[in-house]
């Protein structure tokens, strides 16, 4: 083992041993390790397994990395190293110094933490997949660090600034929670009153272990606060970052795959999402997934097939 790999292994072992026994869950993905990785901005919980070119999978709201439990093992069996972090502020990933202006929950700050965690695991270049809120982190990582991202897949996503530029009555009706979550205090109280009722999780669709992990996470006040900070940053600093890139003509230079659920609202709001993505990417292709919003849980076979084809 090289010196750098020895140091990495030592750090991860130390992080794991620091966890109280009650915090160590049954591993959701067979054949995957679970570790905590220290980064300058956050302490990242990550599942990882395999021995091949790395794929990083970023989940959405209000999920954790467990949402990929029907996708990640198949990708590992196909020959990839698969890395599934909890986004900073979600699940078991803790933001080091939460900021009152939510800049520590900006997609730029989150992307830096994710990239740092992946580099600590020994990977400086990787494929990247993001869904929902994770797709905004993935987009920001690819825009800010294009040399690190060989290929990019974004699911149920157009840039935040593009959403807000089209924020008509239909958008406000479909995405009302964006604006509610940006309000002070009220969303914390509404969610905390009964988190499971608020989110309406379906254990049968999600899978028992995935459900148990997410249900435990959303009961914790610090996770509710972290998830809401993500949305509050979205309407402010994240939009500014997107608009600054668009004004400069900055585009994604790596191949991009846009995926969207046909039983969610992206097509209803915008028609063909590729019409939006062509302004942001030099090479973009798309695919429709026969699913509701949480495609990794509802249509894992189709989703995994599209990812395998795209990543080769």
N, C-alpha and C positions, 0 to 999 in steps of 0.2 A: 504494500500500500504506500502511495506517495506521501510526502510530508503534509501537503495541503489536505489530502483525504484523511490522514490521521487526525489532523487538527479539527477538521469538520466532524469526524466521527466522535471525537472527544467532546466537542461542544454539544452535540446532539444528545449524547449519553448523559452529560451533566444536566442539560435542560430537562430530560425525561425524569431523571432521578429526583429533581427538585419538585416534581408534581406530587401532591398528596394522593394517597391511594384512592380516595373517593373520586378524584378527578380523572382517573384512568379508565376509559370506557372499553368495552369490547370492541375490537377492531371491526369496522363495518365492511371493509373490503378485504376479502381473503388474499393473503400474499402481500399486503401493503403494511409498511411501517407507519407509526404515528410519532411525530416529534414536534417540539416547539423550537423555533429558530429566532434568535434575537436579531433585530435590525435596528437602525437608528430611529425609525419612526414608530415601530410596533413590534410586539412579540407575536410571531405568526405561528399558528397551529397548522401543521401540514401533514397530509397523507401522501406517501410516495411509494412507488414500486416499479419493478421492471428493469430492463437492461437494454436500452436502445436510444434512439434520438428522443429527446424529451418533449412531451406535450404538457402544457400547463392549462388546467381547467379552472375557471373562475365562476363561481355560483352567483345567483341573484338573491333578491330580497323575497322573503325573510329567511332563506335557506342557509345551510352551511355546506361545507364540502361533501357532506354525506349525500347530497342530492345526486351526485355522480355515481352512486353505487351500482347502477345497472349499465353504466357506460365505461367507467375507468378500468374494471377488470378485463373487459373485452379488448380495449385498446392495448392493455399490457400484454395480453395473449397474442395480439397481432405484432408484437415486437418493439413496442415503444416503452420508454420510461414515462410514467404518468405521475404528475405532481398536482395535488388537489389542495390548495390552501383554503382556510377560512379567510374571507376578506377582513381587513383591519376593522375592528369594531363589531364584527359579526362572530357568532359561535364562540370559539375559544381564542380568537385573536384579539389582543388587547393593544389599543393605541397608547403609546408611551406617555404623551403629553397632550391630552385633548385641549383644543384651542377654543376660546369663546367665540371666535369668528368662523369656526368650523373648517379653517384651512387645513388642520391636521386630518380632516376627513375628505379633503378634496381628492379628486381622482388622480391628480398628479402625485400627491403625497402617498396615497394608497398604492399607486403603481410603483413608486420607488421602493416601498416596503416589500411588495411582491417580488420585484426584480432582485432585490437584495437577498431575500430568502432563497430564491431559486439559485442565485449565484453561490450562496453558502452551501447548497446541496451539490455544487460542482458543475453547474451548467451556465454558460455565458450566452448561449444561443439556443433558441427553442421555438417550437410551434406554440401558438397561444389561442385559447378558446375562451370566450366570455359569453355569459347569458345574463340578460336583464341588467341589473346594476353592475354585475361583473363585466358586462360587455363595455360599459363606459370606462372602467378601470383598464380593460384590455386595450381599448382604443387609445386611451391616453398613453399607456406604456409604449404602444407601437409608434405613436406620433413623436414621443419624446426620446425614445431609444430604438430607432429603426434597425440598427445593426444587431440588436438582440433578438429580434422577432423574424424568423425565417418565413413563416406563413401565419395568417391571422384569420380566425373564424369568429364571426359575431352573430349571436342569436337573439332574435326579437329586439332589434336595436336599430336606431339611427342616432346620430349625434344629439346630445342634449340640446344644443343650440338650434338644431333643425326642428326638434319637437317644439321648442318654445317659440320659434319664428312662425309656426303653424298653429299656435294655440288658440283655436276657435272654440265655439260652443261644443262641438263634437269631441275635441280633445279634452276640454275641461270636464266633460261628462265622463269620459272613459278614464281619464287619469286624474280625477279629483284628488286622490290621495297625495299627489305631488305637492299640491298647494296646502292641503291640510297638514301634512307632515312638516311643512316649513313654519307653521305657527308655533309660538312659544307656549310651552307647558301643556296645552290642551291635548295634543296627541299622546304624550306620555301618560296622562291620566286615563285617556280612553283605552289605550292598549293594555295598560297595567291592570285595569279593572277585571279583565278576563282575556288574557292573550290567546288562548286556544279558540274561544268564540270569535274573537276579532279576526283571526286569520283563517278560521274554518278549515283546518287541515283535515285531509282524508287519509287515514292511516293505511287503508287498503291500497290506495293508489300510490302512496309514497313508499310503502314498505315499512315494516314494523320498526327496524332499527333506525332508519332515517327519521321516521316520525318521532320516535322517542328522543333522539338527539335534538331535533329542532324544537320540539315542545319544551324540553328542558332549557334550551337557550333563550327562547323568547319570554320565559318567566323571570329572567334576570334583568333588573333595572339597568345595569350597565350595557347590556346588549340592546335593549330598547333605545337607550340614549345614543349608542353608536350607530344604529341603523337610521335613526332620525337625523343625526348629524350628516350622514351621507346624503340624504335628500335635501337638507338645508344648504349644504355646499353646492348641490346640483343647480339650484336656482340662482346662485350668486357666482362664486369663484369659478366653478366648472364651466358655466356658460361663458364667462369672460375668457377663459383659456381657449375654448372652442372657437369663439369669434375672432380672437387674435390670430389663431392659426389660419382660419378661413380668409381673413383679410390679407394675410401674407401669401396666400396661395399655397400653403403647406399641404401636402397630400401624403397618403400612405403609399409607400413605394414597393412593399412586398405584396404577393398575391393575397387577395381577400376573398373569403367566402361569407356571404350574407345568408343567414337562415331565418325563416320566420314561420310561426305556427299559424296554420290556416284557420284554426278555431279561436285565435286570439284577435287583437284589434288592429294590428299593424297594417294589413291590407285594407281594412275598412277605413282607416284614417287617411292613408296615403296612396292607395293603389299599389303600384309596383315599387317596393322599397329600393330596388336597384337604381331607379331614376334619381334618387337622392344620393346613393352611395357613389355613383359615377363622378360626382363632383369632388369626392374625397379620396378616391383610390384610382391609381393608374391601371390596375388589373383587378377586376371584380367579377365574380360570378355568384349566382344565387340558387337557392333550392327552397321549396315549400315543404314543411313538415306537417304531416297529418296528426295534429296534436292541439291540445289546449296550451296554456302559457308555459307550464313546467315540462318542457319537451324531454328532458333527460329522464324524467320519471314516467311520462305517459307514452313516449314513442322512442325508447332507447335503441331499438334495433335499427330504425330508419335513421336516427340521428348518428349513431355510430357508423353506419354504412357511409353516410355522406362525409363524415370526418375522415374515415379511412381512405376514401377515394381522393379527397382533397389533399391529404397529407402523404398519400402514396405509401 
